[in-house]
Amino acid sequence: MLEVLFTAVLITVGVFAIARAFSAGLLAYSDTQAIARAVDIASAKMEEIRAVNFSSITSSGPVADANFTDYLVTVNAATGQNPMPINVTVNWEVQGGQIGFTLATMIANYTAT
């Protein structure tokens, strides 16, 4: 009888350990998805900035992304400089805190004299 009880306890502990590992795996997957989405949002914003006239580039934000409203996008452009340093930061909430991703580049105005 003691062996059966001991075996039942071991199986229960094992099941809980597997459930916890599965939960941690799902959380890691969701974090990876959030980071990939933030990279996509920042890259799209950079392409949008690249498509406008150099003199029209300004800082903005934080504003919610049009497609993913949980993500806030901030653009910091050092206007008046050529080449112009630009940082696009995407922030989102993660388990009670906030995390961010920043993409940086420089854009030059080749037509300036």
Buried (B, 14 or more C-beta within 10 A) or exposed (E): EEEEEEEEEEEEEEEEEEEEEEEEEEEEEEEEEBBEBBEBBBEBBBEEBEEEEBEEBEEBBEEEBEEBEEBBBBBBBBEEEEEBEBBBBBBBEBEEEEBBBEBEEEBEBEEEE
